[in-house]
Amino acid sequence: MNKSILLQSIKSVSGFLAIFLLVIYAIALGLQYYPMVTIPVLMLSIFSWMVWLEYKNRKDLHNIRVQKRIKDIIK
């Protein structure tokens, strides 16, 4: 087993978990003390994240199609 890859994986996962737990904690506090602000912000954040993921997927598909056309033209 490659130790450097293992250490990078552990560092990546621990960083993700730290950020994830902070976000969950912030959402819990927001819902407890400021529900009228937190719920719309949470909904807007989820919507924006989903739009970003869809845009990223469509952009990747577009880039693949363009690269395929370029390869076809070169041949």
PDB file of N, CA, C, O and CB in Angstrom:
ATOM      1  N   MET A   1       0.849  -1.174   0.000  1.00  0.00           N
ATOM      2  CA  MET A   1       0.000   0.000   0.000  1.00  0.00           C
ATOM      3  C   MET A   1       0.895   1.238   0.000  1.00  0.00           C
ATOM      4  O   MET A   1       1.862   1.319   0.757  1.00  0.00           O
ATOM      5  CB  MET A   1      -0.966  -0.002   1.225  1.00  0.00           C
ATOM      6  N   ASN A   2       0.564   2.183  -0.846  1.00  0.00           N
ATOM      7  CA  ASN A   2       1.332   3.421  -0.958  1.00  0.00           C
ATOM      8  C   ASN A   2       0.942   4.355   0.192  1.00  0.00           C
ATOM      9  O   ASN A   2      -0.207   4.788   0.282  1.00  0.00           O
ATOM     10  CB  ASN A   2       1.090   4.108  -2.343  1.00  0.00           C
ATOM     11  N   LYS A   3       1.904   4.663   1.071  1.00  0.00           N
ATOM     12  CA  LYS A   3       1.613   5.452   2.264  1.00  0.00           C
ATOM     13  C   LYS A   3       1.260   6.897   1.932  1.00  0.00           C
ATOM     14  O   LYS A   3       0.411   7.494   2.593  1.00  0.00           O
ATOM     15  CB  LYS A   3       2.795   5.420   3.205  1.00  0.00           C
ATOM     16  N   SER A   4       1.902   7.462   0.917  1.00  0.00           N
ATOM     17  CA  SER A   4       1.617   8.863   0.600  1.00  0.00           C
ATOM     18  C   SER A   4       0.189   9.020   0.068  1.00  0.00           C
ATOM     19  O   SER A   4      -0.491   9.995   0.385  1.00  0.00           O
ATOM     20  CB  SER A   4       2.633   9.398  -0.433  1.00  0.00           C
ATOM     21  N   ILE A   5      -0.258   8.061  -0.737  1.00  0.00           N
ATOM     22  CA  ILE A   5      -1.644   8.124  -1.233  1.00  0.00           C
ATOM     23  C   ILE A   5      -2.618   7.952  -0.077  1.00  0.00           C
ATOM     24  O   ILE A   5      -3.642   8.633  -0.015  1.00  0.00           O
ATOM     25  CB  ILE A   5      -1.898   7.038  -2.314  1.00  0.00           C
ATOM     26  N   LEU A   6      -2.301   7.042   0.838  1.00  0.00           N
ATOM     27  CA  LEU A   6      -3.156   6.825   2.003  1.00  0.00           C
ATOM     28  C   LEU A   6      -3.234   8.085   2.865  1.00  0.00           C
ATOM     29  O   LEU A   6      -4.320   8.463   3.305  1.00  0.00           O
ATOM     30  CB  LEU A   6      -2.633   5.644   2.837  1.00  0.00           C
ATOM     31  N   LEU A   7      -2.100   8.737   3.108  1.00  0.00           N
ATOM     32  CA  LEU A   7      -2.097   9.953   3.920  1.00  0.00           C
ATOM     33  C   LEU A   7      -2.855  11.086   3.236  1.00  0.00           C
ATOM     34  O   LEU A   7      -3.562  11.841   3.903  1.00  0.00           O
ATOM     35  CB  LEU A   7      -0.664  10.389   4.211  1.00  0.00           C
ATOM     36  N   GLN A   8      -2.722  11.218   1.923  1.00  0.00           N
ATOM     37  CA  GLN A   8      -3.475  12.241   1.191  1.00  0.00           C
ATOM     38  C   GLN A   8      -4.962  11.962   1.277  1.00  0.00           C
ATOM     39  O   GLN A   8      -5.757  12.892   1.417  1.00  0.00           O
ATOM     40  CB  GLN A   8      -3.030  12.300  -0.281  1.00  0.00           C
ATOM     41  N   SER A   9      -5.352  10.698   1.196  1.00  0.00           N
ATOM     42  CA  SER A   9      -6.768  10.330   1.288  1.00  0.00           C
ATOM     43  C   SER A   9      -7.318  10.648   2.669  1.00  0.00           C
ATOM     44  O   SER A   9      -8.421  11.181   2.795  1.00  0.00           O
ATOM     45  CB  SER A   9      -6.962   8.839   0.975  1.00  0.00           C
ATOM     46  N   ILE A  10      -6.548  10.320   3.708  1.00  0.00           N
ATOM     47  CA  ILE A  10      -6.992  10.611   5.070  1.00  0.00           C
ATOM     48  C   ILE A  10      -7.129  12.114   5.278  1.00  0.00           C
ATOM     49  O   ILE A  10      -8.092  12.569   5.895  1.00  0.00           O
ATOM     50  CB  ILE A  10      -6.012  10.018   6.096  1.00  0.00           C
ATOM     51  N   LYS A  11      -6.174  12.888   4.767  1.00  0.00           N
ATOM     52  CA  LYS A  11      -6.225  14.340   4.901  1.00  0.00           C
ATOM     53  C   LYS A  11      -7.440  14.917   4.173  1.00  0.00           C
ATOM     54  O   LYS A  11      -8.105  15.818   4.684  1.00  0.00           O
ATOM     55  CB  LYS A  11      -4.936  14.971   4.360  1.00  0.00           C
ATOM     56  N   SER A  12      -7.722  14.400   2.994  1.00  0.00           N
ATOM     57  CA  SER A  12      -8.854  14.884   2.215  1.00  0.00           C
ATOM     58  C   SER A  12     -10.174  14.588   2.916  1.00  0.00           C
ATOM     59  O   SER A  12     -11.040  15.457   3.018  1.00  0.00           O
ATOM     60  CB  SER A  12      -8.846  14.256   0.825  1.00  0.00           C
ATOM     61  N   VAL A  13     -10.323  13.355   3.399  1.00  0.00           N
ATOM     62  CA  VAL A  13     -11.564  12.959   4.063  1.00  0.00           C
ATOM     63  C   VAL A  13     -11.742  13.720   5.374  1.00  0.00           C
ATOM     64  O   VAL A  13     -12.852  14.154   5.680  1.00  0.00           O
ATOM     65  CB  VAL A  13     -11.576  11.442   4.323  1.00  0.00           C
ATOM     66  N   SER A  14     -10.680  13.891   6.149  1.00  0.00           N
ATOM     67  CA  SER A  14     -10.811  14.606   7.417  1.00  0.00           C
ATOM     68  C   SER A  14     -11.160  16.076   7.181  1.00  0.00           C
ATOM     69  O   SER A  14     -11.927  16.657   7.949  1.00  0.00           O
ATOM     70  CB  SER A  14      -9.513  14.493   8.231  1.00  0.00           C
ATOM     71  N   GLY A  15     -10.609  16.679   6.135  1.00  0.00           N
ATOM     72  CA  GLY A  15     -10.975  18.051   5.804  1.00  0.00           C
ATOM     73  C   GLY A  15     -12.431  18.164   5.399  1.00  0.00           C
ATOM     74  O   GLY A  15     -13.129  19.093   5.807  1.00  0.00           O
ATOM     75  N   PHE A  16     -12.889  17.208   4.588  1.00  0.00           N
ATOM     76  CA  PHE A  16     -14.294  17.202   4.185  1.00  0.00           C
ATOM     77  C   PHE A  16     -15.198  17.049   5.398  1.00  0.00           C
ATOM     78  O   PHE A  16     -16.193  17.762   5.525  1.00  0.00           O
ATOM     79  CB  PHE A  16     -14.563  16.075   3.178  1.00  0.00           C
ATOM     80  N   LEU A  17     -14.857  16.118   6.296  1.00  0.00           N
ATOM     81  CA  LEU A  17     -15.695  15.912   7.478  1.00  0.00           C
ATOM     82  C   LEU A  17     -15.717  17.140   8.382  1.00  0.00           C
ATOM     83  O   LEU A  17     -16.757  17.464   8.954  1.00  0.00           O
ATOM     84  CB  LEU A  17     -15.204  14.705   8.262  1.00  0.00           C
ATOM     85  N   ALA A  18     -14.587  17.825   8.518  1.00  0.00           N
ATOM     86  CA  ALA A  18     -14.540  19.031   9.344  1.00  0.00           C
ATOM     87  C   ALA A  18     -15.460  20.104   8.776  1.00  0.00           C
ATOM     88  O   ALA A  18     -16.232  20.717   9.514  1.00  0.00           O
ATOM     89  CB  ALA A  18     -13.101  19.564   9.444  1.00  0.00           C
ATOM     90  N   ILE A  19     -15.381  20.330   7.477  1.00  0.00           N
ATOM     91  CA  ILE A  19     -16.241  21.337   6.834  1.00  0.00           C
ATOM     92  C   ILE A  19     -17.708  20.918   6.923  1.00  0.00           C
ATOM     93  O   ILE A  19     -18.575  21.744   7.209  1.00  0.00           O
ATOM     94  CB  ILE A  19     -15.832  21.540   5.350  1.00  0.00           C
ATOM     95  N   PHE A  20     -17.983  19.641   6.679  1.00  0.00           N
ATOM     96  CA  PHE A  20     -19.349  19.124   6.730  1.00  0.00           C
ATOM     97  C   PHE A  20     -19.949  19.316   8.122  1.00  0.00           C
ATOM     98  O   PHE A  20     -21.089  19.763   8.248  1.00  0.00           O
ATOM     99  CB  PHE A  20     -19.376  17.637   6.340  1.00  0.00           C
ATOM    100  N   LEU A  21     -19.191  18.981   9.168  1.00  0.00           N
ATOM    101  CA  LEU A  21     -19.704  19.129  10.529  1.00  0.00           C
ATOM    102  C   LEU A  21     -19.916  20.597  10.893  1.00  0.00           C
ATOM    103  O   LEU A  21     -20.877  20.923  11.590  1.00  0.00           O
ATOM    104  CB  LEU A  21     -18.749  18.477  11.527  1.00  0.00           C
ATOM    105  N   LEU A  22     -19.043  21.480  10.438  1.00  0.00           N
ATOM    106  CA  LEU A  22     -19.236  22.909  10.691  1.00  0.00           C
ATOM    107  C   LEU A  22     -20.499  23.435  10.017  1.00  0.00           C
ATOM    108  O   LEU A  22     -21.236  24.233  10.596  1.00  0.00           O
ATOM    109  CB  LEU A  22     -18.024  23.699  10.207  1.00  0.00           C
ATOM    110  N   VAL A  23     -20.740  22.983   8.794  1.00  0.00           N
ATOM    111  CA  VAL A  23     -21.946  23.408   8.081  1.00  0.00           C
ATOM    112  C   VAL A  23     -23.197  22.890   8.778  1.00  0.00           C
ATOM    113  O   VAL A  23     -24.169  23.627   8.944  1.00  0.00           O
ATOM    114  CB  VAL A  23     -21.912  22.921   6.625  1.00  0.00           C
ATOM    115  N   ILE A  24     -23.176  21.625   9.186  1.00  0.00           N
ATOM    116  CA  ILE A  24     -24.329  21.056   9.896  1.00  0.00           C
ATOM    117  C   ILE A  24     -24.569  21.807  11.212  1.00  0.00           C
ATOM    118  O   ILE A  24     -25.713  22.094  11.563  1.00  0.00           O
ATOM    119  CB  ILE A  24     -24.109  19.542  10.171  1.00  0.00           C
ATOM    120  N   TYR A  25     -23.497  22.121  11.935  1.00  0.00           N
ATOM    121  CA  TYR A  25     -23.617  22.872  13.185  1.00  0.00           C
ATOM    122  C   TYR A  25     -24.205  24.264  12.934  1.00  0.00           C
ATOM    123  O   TYR A  25     -25.071  24.720  13.681  1.00  0.00           O
ATOM    124  CB  TYR A  25     -22.245  22.992  13.872  1.00  0.00           C
ATOM    125  N   ALA A  26     -23.736  24.928  11.892  1.00  0.00           N
ATOM    126  CA  ALA A  26     -24.254  26.261  11.564  1.00  0.00           C
ATOM    127  C   ALA A  26     -25.727  26.194  11.165  1.00  0.00           C
ATOM    128  O   ALA A  26     -26.512  27.062  11.545  1.00  0.00           O
ATOM    129  CB  ALA A  26     -23.429  26.893  10.429  1.00  0.00           C
ATOM    130  N   ILE A  27     -26.100  25.178  10.410  1.00  0.00           N
ATOM    131  CA  ILE A  27     -27.511  25.021  10.027  1.00  0.00           C
ATOM    132  C   ILE A  27     -28.374  24.765  11.256  1.00  0.00           C
ATOM    133  O   ILE A  27     -29.456  25.338  11.383  1.00  0.00           O
ATOM    134  CB  ILE A  27     -27.677  23.867   9.013  1.00  0.00           C
ATOM    135  N   ALA A  28     -27.903  23.908  12.164  1.00  0.00           N
ATOM    136  CA  ALA A  28     -28.669  23.613  13.379  1.00  0.00           C
ATOM    137  C   ALA A  28     -28.857  24.860  14.232  1.00  0.00           C
ATOM    138  O   ALA A  28     -29.954  25.116  14.729  1.00  0.00           O
ATOM    139  CB  ALA A  28     -27.974  22.524  14.198  1.00  0.00           C
ATOM    140  N   LEU A  29     -27.788  25.637  14.403  1.00  0.00           N
ATOM    141  CA  LEU A  29     -27.919  26.873  15.185  1.00  0.00           C
ATOM    142  C   LEU A  29     -28.835  27.874  14.489  1.00  0.00           C
ATOM    143  O   LEU A  29     -29.646  28.542  15.130  1.00  0.00           O
ATOM    144  CB  LEU A  29     -26.540  27.504  15.421  1.00  0.00           C
ATOM    145  N   GLY A  30     -28.693  27.967  13.169  1.00  0.00           N
ATOM    146  CA  GLY A  30     -29.543  28.889  12.427  1.00  0.00           C
ATOM    147  C   GLY A  30     -31.008  28.518  12.518  1.00  0.00           C
ATOM    148  O   GLY A  30     -31.867  29.383  12.687  1.00  0.00           O
ATOM    149  N   LEU A  31     -31.294  27.223  12.406  1.00  0.00           N
ATOM    150  CA  LEU A  31     -32.690  26.783  12.497  1.00  0.00           C
ATOM    151  C   LEU A  31     -33.246  26.984  13.908  1.00  0.00           C
ATOM    152  O   LEU A  31     -34.441  27.222  14.082  1.00  0.00           O
ATOM    153  CB  LEU A  31     -32.811  25.306  12.092  1.00  0.00           C
ATOM    154  N   GLN A  32     -32.388  26.889  14.894  1.00  0.00           N
ATOM    155  CA  GLN A  32     -32.842  27.062  16.267  1.00  0.00           C
ATOM    156  C   GLN A  32     -33.125  28.525  16.598  1.00  0.00           C
ATOM    157  O   GLN A  32     -34.133  28.830  17.236  1.00  0.00           O
ATOM    158  CB  GLN A  32     -31.811  26.508  17.228  1.00  0.00           C
ATOM    159  N   TYR A  33     -32.247  29.434  16.170  1.00  0.00           N
ATOM    160  CA  TYR A  33     -32.377  30.826  16.577  1.00  0.00           C
ATOM    161  C   TYR A  33     -32.977  31.738  15.507  1.00  0.00           C
ATOM    162  O   TYR A  33     -33.668  32.701  15.840  1.00  0.00           O
ATOM    163  CB  TYR A  33     -31.043  31.347  16.969  1.00  0.00           C
ATOM    164  N   TYR A  34     -32.727  31.452  14.235  1.00  0.00           N
ATOM    165  CA  TYR A  34     -33.202  32.325  13.153  1.00  0.00           C
ATOM    166  C   TYR A  34     -33.864  31.503  12.042  1.00  0.00           C
ATOM    167  O   TYR A  34     -33.365  31.497  10.917  1.00  0.00           O
ATOM    168  CB  TYR A  34     -32.030  33.155  12.574  1.00  0.00           C
ATOM    169  N   PRO A  35     -34.969  30.813  12.324  1.00  0.00           N
ATOM    170  CA  PRO A  35     -35.568  29.947  11.287  1.00  0.00           C
ATOM    171  C   PRO A  35     -36.126  30.716  10.094  1.00  0.00           C
ATOM    172  O   PRO A  35     -36.165  30.183   8.985  1.00  0.00           O
ATOM    173  CB  PRO A  35     -36.674  29.119  11.893  1.00  0.00           C
ATOM    174  N   MET A  36     -36.561  31.965  10.301  1.00  0.00           N
ATOM    175  CA  MET A  36     -37.151  32.729   9.198  1.00  0.00           C
ATOM    176  C   MET A  36     -36.091  33.176   8.196  1.00  0.00           C
ATOM    177  O   MET A  36     -36.425  33.501   7.057  1.00  0.00           O
ATOM    178  CB  MET A  36     -37.899  33.946   9.739  1.00  0.00           C
ATOM    179  N   VAL A  37     -34.831  33.197   8.594  1.00  0.00           N
ATOM    180  CA  VAL A  37     -33.741  33.563   7.702  1.00  0.00           C
ATOM    181  C   VAL A  37     -33.052  32.313   7.173  1.00  0.00           C
ATOM    182  O   VAL A  37     -32.689  32.252   5.998  1.00  0.00           O
ATOM    183  CB  VAL A  37     -32.731  34.469   8.424  1.00  0.00           C
ATOM    184  N   THR A  38     -32.872  31.330   8.023  1.00  0.00           N
ATOM    185  CA  THR A  38     -32.086  30.142   7.675  1.00  0.00           C
ATOM    186  C   THR A  38     -32.764  29.300   6.603  1.00  0.00           C
ATOM    187  O   THR A  38     -32.094  28.812   5.692  1.00  0.00           O
ATOM    188  CB  THR A  38     -31.846  29.294   8.912  1.00  0.00           C
ATOM    189  N   ILE A  39     -34.059  29.122   6.690  1.00  0.00           N
ATOM    190  CA  ILE A  39     -34.754  28.246   5.736  1.00  0.00           C
ATOM    191  C   ILE A  39     -34.657  28.787   4.309  1.00  0.00           C
ATOM    192  O   ILE A  39     -34.299  28.019   3.416  1.00  0.00           O
ATOM    193  CB  ILE A  39     -36.231  28.089   6.134  1.00  0.00           C
ATOM    194  N   PRO A  40     -34.954  30.068   4.040  1.00  0.00           N
ATOM    195  CA  PRO A  40     -34.785  30.559   2.661  1.00  0.00           C
ATOM    196  C   PRO A  40     -33.332  30.524   2.184  1.00  0.00           C
ATOM    197  O   PRO A  40     -33.068  30.216   1.022  1.00  0.00           O
ATOM    198  CB  PRO A  40     -35.309  31.978   2.554  1.00  0.00           C
ATOM    199  N   VAL A  41     -32.386  30.839   3.081  1.00  0.00           N
ATOM    200  CA  VAL A  41     -30.968  30.789   2.701  1.00  0.00           C
ATOM    201  C   VAL A  41     -30.570  29.353   2.375  1.00  0.00           C
ATOM    202  O   VAL A  41     -29.839  29.112   1.415  1.00  0.00           O
ATOM    203  CB  VAL A  41     -30.068  31.356   3.836  1.00  0.00           C
ATOM    204  N   LEU A  42     -31.042  28.415   3.159  1.00  0.00           N
ATOM    205  CA  LEU A  42     -30.749  27.001   2.916  1.00  0.00           C
ATOM    206  C   LEU A  42     -31.343  26.547   1.588  1.00  0.00           C
ATOM    207  O   LEU A  42     -30.683  25.846   0.820  1.00  0.00           O
ATOM    208  CB  LEU A  42     -31.292  26.133   4.064  1.00  0.00           C
ATOM    209  N   MET A  43     -32.579  26.939   1.315  1.00  0.00           N
ATOM    210  CA  MET A  43     -33.214  26.557   0.046  1.00  0.00           C
ATOM    211  C   MET A  43     -32.471  27.175  -1.139  1.00  0.00           C
ATOM    212  O   MET A  43     -32.253  26.505  -2.148  1.00  0.00           O
ATOM    213  CB  MET A  43     -34.698  26.994   0.030  1.00  0.00           C
ATOM    214  N   LEU A  44     -32.084  28.433  -1.026  1.00  0.00           N
ATOM    215  CA  LEU A  44     -31.341  29.104  -2.095  1.00  0.00           C
ATOM    216  C   LEU A  44     -29.974  28.461  -2.294  1.00  0.00           C
ATOM    217  O   LEU A  44     -29.513  28.319  -3.426  1.00  0.00           O
ATOM    218  CB  LEU A  44     -31.179  30.599  -1.782  1.00  0.00           C
ATOM    219  N   SER A  45     -29.336  28.079  -1.218  1.00  0.00           N
ATOM    220  CA  SER A  45     -28.029  27.425  -1.316  1.00  0.00           C
ATOM    221  C   SER A  45     -28.128  26.079  -2.013  1.00  0.00           C
ATOM    222  O   SER A  45     -27.310  25.762  -2.877  1.00  0.00           O
ATOM    223  CB  SER A  45     -27.422  27.245   0.067  1.00  0.00           C
ATOM    224  N   ILE A  46     -29.120  25.289  -1.643  1.00  0.00           N
ATOM    225  CA  ILE A  46     -29.303  23.980  -2.279  1.00  0.00           C
ATOM    226  C   ILE A  46     -29.634  24.146  -3.750  1.00  0.00           C
ATOM    227  O   ILE A  46     -29.106  23.414  -4.588  1.00  0.00           O
ATOM    228  CB  ILE A  46     -30.412  23.181  -1.575  1.00  0.00           C
ATOM    229  N   PHE A  47     -30.503  25.102  -4.081  1.00  0.00           N
ATOM    230  CA  PHE A  47     -30.852  25.352  -5.476  1.00  0.00           C
ATOM    231  C   PHE A  47     -29.623  25.779  -6.277  1.00  0.00           C
ATOM    232  O   PHE A  47     -29.396  25.285  -7.382  1.00  0.00           O
ATOM    233  CB  PHE A  47     -31.943  26.425  -5.569  1.00  0.00           C
ATOM    234  N   SER A  48     -28.832  26.698  -5.718  1.00  0.00           N
ATOM    235  CA  SER A  48     -27.637  27.176  -6.415  1.00  0.00           C
ATOM    236  C   SER A  48     -26.638  26.047  -6.620  1.00  0.00           C
ATOM    237  O   SER A  48     -26.024  25.946  -7.683  1.00  0.00           O
ATOM    238  CB  SER A  48     -26.982  28.321  -5.635  1.00  0.00           C
ATOM    239  N   TRP A  49     -26.471  25.204  -5.620  1.00  0.00           N
ATOM    240  CA  TRP A  49     -25.553  24.069  -5.722  1.00  0.00           C
ATOM    241  C   TRP A  49     -26.011  23.098  -6.812  1.00  0.00           C
ATOM    242  O   TRP A  49     -25.193  22.596  -7.582  1.00  0.00           O
ATOM    243  CB  TRP A  49     -25.446  23.340  -4.368  1.00  0.00           C
ATOM    244  N   MET A  50     -27.317  22.834  -6.875  1.00  0.00           N
ATOM    245  CA  MET A  50     -27.839  21.913  -7.893  1.00  0.00           C
ATOM    246  C   MET A  50     -27.688  22.502  -9.292  1.00  0.00           C
ATOM    247  O   MET A  50     -27.367  21.774 -10.232  1.00  0.00           O
ATOM    248  CB  MET A  50     -29.319  21.587  -7.616  1.00  0.00           C
ATOM    249  N   VAL A  51     -27.913  23.805  -9.447  1.00  0.00           N
ATOM    250  CA  VAL A  51     -27.723  24.453 -10.745  1.00  0.00           C
ATOM    251  C   VAL A  51     -26.262  24.385 -11.149  1.00  0.00           C
ATOM    252  O   VAL A  51     -25.956  24.123 -12.313  1.00  0.00           O
ATOM    253  CB  VAL A  51     -28.201  25.918 -10.704  1.00  0.00           C
ATOM    254  N   TRP A  52     -25.354  24.617 -10.210  1.00  0.00           N
ATOM    255  CA  TRP A  52     -23.921  24.544 -10.499  1.00  0.00           C
ATOM    256  C   TRP A  52     -23.526  23.142 -10.941  1.00  0.00           C
ATOM    257  O   TRP A  52     -22.758  22.992 -11.891  1.00  0.00           O
ATOM    258  CB  TRP A  52     -23.103  24.959  -9.271  1.00  0.00           C
ATOM    259  N   LEU A  53     -24.037  22.111 -10.268  1.00  0.00           N
ATOM    260  CA  LEU A  53     -23.729  20.729 -10.666  1.00  0.00           C
ATOM    261  C   LEU A  53     -24.254  20.424 -12.067  1.00  0.00           C
ATOM    262  O   LEU A  53     -23.564  19.795 -12.868  1.00  0.00           O
ATOM    263  CB  LEU A  53     -24.326  19.736  -9.657  1.00  0.00           C
ATOM    264  N   GLU A  54     -25.469  20.868 -12.360  1.00  0.00           N
ATOM    265  CA  GLU A  54     -26.041  20.623 -13.686  1.00  0.00           C
ATOM    266  C   GLU A  54     -25.245  21.360 -14.757  1.00  0.00           C
ATOM    267  O   GLU A  54     -24.985  20.805 -15.824  1.00  0.00           O
ATOM    268  CB  GLU A  54     -27.519  21.058 -13.728  1.00  0.00           C
ATOM    269  N   TYR A  55     -24.856  22.605 -14.482  1.00  0.00           N
ATOM    270  CA  TYR A  55     -24.050  23.371 -15.431  1.00  0.00           C
ATOM    271  C   TYR A  55     -22.711  22.674 -15.678  1.00  0.00           C
ATOM    272  O   TYR A  55     -22.256  22.566 -16.816  1.00  0.00           O
ATOM    273  CB  TYR A  55     -23.821  24.806 -14.911  1.00  0.00           C
ATOM    274  N   LYS A  56     -22.095  22.209 -14.604  1.00  0.00           N
ATOM    275  CA  LYS A  56     -20.810  21.531 -14.725  1.00  0.00           C
ATOM    276  C   LYS A  56     -20.936  20.261 -15.570  1.00  0.00           C
ATOM    277  O   LYS A  56     -20.080  19.991 -16.412  1.00  0.00           O
ATOM    278  CB  LYS A  56     -20.257  21.192 -13.337  1.00  0.00           C
ATOM    279  N   ASN A  57     -21.987  19.489 -15.350  1.00  0.00           N
ATOM    280  CA  ASN A  57     -22.200  18.267 -16.135  1.00  0.00           C
ATOM    281  C   ASN A  57     -22.436  18.580 -17.607  1.00  0.00           C
ATOM    282  O   ASN A  57     -21.876  17.925 -18.486  1.00  0.00           O
ATOM    283  CB  ASN A  57     -23.383  17.479 -15.578  1.00  0.00           C
ATOM    284  N   ARG A  58     -23.268  19.585 -17.869  1.00  0.00           N
ATOM    285  CA  ARG A  58     -23.540  19.954 -19.268  1.00  0.00           C
ATOM    286  C   ARG A  58     -22.295  20.503 -19.951  1.00  0.00           C
ATOM    287  O   ARG A  58     -22.066  20.238 -21.131  1.00  0.00           O
ATOM    288  CB  ARG A  58     -24.667  20.989 -19.337  1.00  0.00           C
ATOM    289  N   LYS A  59     -21.486  21.270 -19.216  1.00  0.00           N
ATOM    290  CA  LYS A  59     -20.259  21.812 -19.776  1.00  0.00           C
ATOM    291  C   LYS A  59     -19.278  20.687 -20.100  1.00  0.00           C
ATOM    292  O   LYS A  59     -18.626  20.716 -21.143  1.00  0.00           O
ATOM    293  CB  LYS A  59     -19.622  22.816 -18.804  1.00  0.00           C
ATOM    294  N   ASP A  60     -19.170  19.702 -19.219  1.00  0.00           N
ATOM    295  CA  ASP A  60     -18.300  18.553 -19.475  1.00  0.00           C
ATOM    296  C   ASP A  60     -18.758  17.784 -20.717  1.00  0.00           C
ATOM    297  O   ASP A  60     -17.937  17.390 -21.545  1.00  0.00           O
ATOM    298  CB  ASP A  60     -18.275  17.619 -18.254  1.00  0.00           C
ATOM    299  N   LEU A  61     -20.064  17.573 -20.840  1.00  0.00           N
ATOM    300  CA  LEU A  61     -20.588  16.878 -22.023  1.00  0.00           C
ATOM    301  C   LEU A  61     -20.314  17.673 -23.291  1.00  0.00           C
ATOM    302  O   LEU A  61     -19.961  17.101 -24.322  1.00  0.00           O
ATOM    303  CB  LEU A  61     -22.095  16.629 -21.878  1.00  0.00           C
ATOM    304  N   HIS A  62     -20.475  18.988 -23.218  1.00  0.00           N
ATOM    305  CA  HIS A  62     -20.209  19.846 -24.376  1.00  0.00           C
ATOM    306  C   HIS A  62     -18.735  19.762 -24.770  1.00  0.00           C
ATOM    307  O   HIS A  62     -18.408  19.659 -25.952  1.00  0.00           O
ATOM    308  CB  HIS A  62     -20.600  21.311 -24.071  1.00  0.00           C
ATOM    309  N   ASN A  63     -17.851  19.808 -23.776  1.00  0.00           N
ATOM    310  CA  ASN A  63     -16.412  19.723 -24.063  1.00  0.00           C
ATOM    311  C   ASN A  63     -16.049  18.387 -24.686  1.00  0.00           C
ATOM    312  O   ASN A  63     -15.199  18.331 -25.574  1.00  0.00           O
ATOM    313  CB  ASN A  63     -15.598  19.935 -22.786  1.00  0.00           C
ATOM    314  N   ILE A  64     -16.680  17.311 -24.236  1.00  0.00           N
ATOM    315  CA  ILE A  64     -16.419  15.987 -24.816  1.00  0.00           C
ATOM    316  C   ILE A  64     -16.872  15.958 -26.272  1.00  0.00           C
ATOM    317  O   ILE A  64     -16.173  15.421 -27.131  1.00  0.00           O
ATOM    318  CB  ILE A  64     -17.139  14.875 -24.004  1.00  0.00           C
ATOM    319  N   ARG A  65     -18.042  16.535 -26.551  1.00  0.00           N
ATOM    320  CA  ARG A  65     -18.544  16.560 -27.934  1.00  0.00           C
ATOM    321  C   ARG A  65     -17.622  17.381 -28.831  1.00  0.00           C
ATOM    322  O   ARG A  65     -17.344  16.986 -29.963  1.00  0.00           O
ATOM    323  CB  ARG A  65     -19.977  17.136 -27.981  1.00  0.00           C
ATOM    324  N   VAL A  66     -17.146  18.524 -28.330  1.00  0.00           N
ATOM    325  CA  VAL A  66     -16.253  19.376 -29.115  1.00  0.00           C
ATOM    326  C   VAL A  66     -14.943  18.648 -29.388  1.00  0.00           C
ATOM    327  O   VAL A  66     -14.438  18.689 -30.510  1.00  0.00           O
ATOM    328  CB  VAL A  66     -15.986  20.711 -28.383  1.00  0.00           C
ATOM    329  N   GLN A  67     -14.393  17.990 -28.393  1.00  0.00           N
ATOM    330  CA  GLN A  67     -13.154  17.243 -28.589  1.00  0.00           C
ATOM    331  C   GLN A  67     -13.340  16.114 -29.590  1.00  0.00           C
ATOM    332  O   GLN A  67     -12.447  15.838 -30.392  1.00  0.00           O
ATOM    333  CB  GLN A  67     -12.658  16.684 -27.263  1.00  0.00           C
ATOM    334  N   LYS A  68     -14.494  15.463 -29.548  1.00  0.00           N
ATOM    335  CA  LYS A  68     -14.772  14.396 -30.502  1.00  0.00           C
ATOM    336  C   LYS A  68     -14.861  14.945 -31.914  1.00  0.00           C
ATOM    337  O   LYS A  68     -14.353  14.330 -32.852  1.00  0.00           O
ATOM    338  CB  LYS A  68     -16.065  13.671 -30.135  1.00  0.00           C
ATOM    339  N   ARG A  69     -15.510  16.111 -32.079  1.00  0.00           N
ATOM    340  CA  ARG A  69     -15.594  16.727 -33.407  1.00  0.00           C
ATOM    341  C   ARG A  69     -14.208  17.109 -33.929  1.00  0.00           C
ATOM    342  O   ARG A  69     -13.905  16.921 -35.108  1.00  0.00           O
ATOM    343  CB  ARG A  69     -16.499  17.969 -33.363  1.00  0.00           C
ATOM    344  N   ILE A  70     -13.386  17.635 -33.056  1.00  0.00           N
ATOM    345  CA  ILE A  70     -12.027  18.014 -33.457  1.00  0.00           C
ATOM    346  C   ILE A  70     -11.243  16.789 -33.893  1.00  0.00           C
ATOM    347  O   ILE A  70     -10.524  16.840 -34.891  1.00  0.00           O
ATOM    348  CB  ILE A  70     -11.297  18.730 -32.306  1.00  0.00           C
ATOM    349  N   LYS A  71     -11.369  15.686 -33.160  1.00  0.00           N
ATOM    350  CA  LYS A  71     -10.669  14.455 -33.537  1.00  0.00           C
ATOM    351  C   LYS A  71     -11.180  13.938 -34.866  1.00  0.00           C
ATOM    352  O   LYS A  71     -10.403  13.444 -35.683  1.00  0.00           O
ATOM    353  CB  LYS A  71     -10.835  13.381 -32.456  1.00  0.00           C
ATOM    354  N   ASP A  72     -12.508  14.050 -35.095  1.00  0.00           N
ATOM    355  CA  ASP A  72     -13.070  13.599 -36.374  1.00  0.00           C
ATOM    356  C   ASP A  72     -12.577  14.467 -37.539  1.00  0.00           C
ATOM    357  O   ASP A  72     -12.322  13.958 -38.630  1.00  0.00           O
ATOM    358  CB  ASP A  72     -14.609  13.621 -36.317  1.00  0.00           C
ATOM    359  N   ILE A  73     -12.446  15.764 -37.304  1.00  0.00           N
ATOM    360  CA  ILE A  73     -11.979  16.664 -38.358  1.00  0.00           C
ATOM    361  C   ILE A  73     -10.512  16.389 -38.682  1.00  0.00           C
ATOM    362  O   ILE A  73     -10.119  16.407 -39.848  1.00  0.00           O
ATOM    363  CB  ILE A  73     -12.168  18.138 -37.938  1.00  0.00           C
ATOM    364  N   ILE A  74      -9.703  16.134 -37.654  1.00  0.00           N
ATOM    365  CA  ILE A  74      -8.288  15.872 -37.856  1.00  0.00           C
ATOM    366  C   ILE A  74      -8.060  14.588 -38.654  1.00  0.00           C
ATOM    367  O   ILE A  74      -7.145  14.522 -39.475  1.00  0.00           O
ATOM    368  CB  ILE A  74      -7.578  15.785 -36.516  1.00  0.00           C
ATOM    369  N   LYS A  75      -8.884  13.576 -38.418  1.00  0.00           N
ATOM    370  CA  LYS A  75      -8.733  12.311 -39.153  1.00  0.00           C
ATOM    371  C   LYS A  75      -9.076  12.492 -40.570  1.00  0.00           C
ATOM    372  O   LYS A  75      -9.009  11.540 -41.348  1.00  0.00           O
ATOM    373  CB  LYS A  75      -9.584  11.224 -38.569  1.00  0.00           C
TER     374      LYS A  75
END
